[in-house]
Amino acid sequence: MCHFSPGTSKWNNIEHRMFPAITQNRRSRPLVSHEVIVNLISNTTTQTGLRIEADLDANLYPVGIKVTDDELAQVCIETHSFHGE
């Protein structure tokens, strides 16, 4: 799953189908660990065939790194359109 900047998810149709399914799947289950959360997300499916995969990234990442405008301009961002599940 990719993170989109605030305000962009209204254009990301998959989020509008994915998050309600995740919420419905985890209903009344306590989120007691990262493992439980990842397993609940990973076991989410819909009647129309949407299947969600999730993995926990347990790596440690440095904080406070500044990205220059030139470095950001070199980032290749791929976008995908989802026209149905």
ABEGO torsion letter per residue (X at the ends): XBBBBBGAAAABAAAAAAAAAAAAAABGBBBABAAAAAAAAAABBBAAGBBBBBBBBABBBBBGBBBBAAAAAABBBBBBBBBEX
